[in-house]
Amino acid sequence: MERWILYALLSMGFAGVTAVIAKIGLSHITGELGWTVRTVFVLLFILLFTAVIAPINQFRAVRWHNIGDSLYPGLQLQYHRSFITKPSKSVM
């Protein structure tokens, strides 16, 4: 089995476990707060994993425009989500 297939299967399994645990543990809060808690948890896990695995010289190669290019899609998604969940007058 190729390595990327193994990673894809592991990713699928961890996503399923995360969803089940989140559903059980976050059952008494709003969907937005649950989404935020899950996102922060996944972010911290990825940062920890990257800090352990990635060589330190790759961290020095990251530039601010790389971070901006990564943040823009998330901000755009949140902006569009606000249109779906709220009347348009409250967004502007």
Secondary structure, DSSP 8 states (H G I E B T S, - for coil): --HHHHHHHHHHHHHHHHHHHHHHHTTTS-HHHHHHHHHHHHHHHHHHHHHHHS-HHHHHT--HHHHHHHHHHHHHHHHHHHHHHS-HHHH-
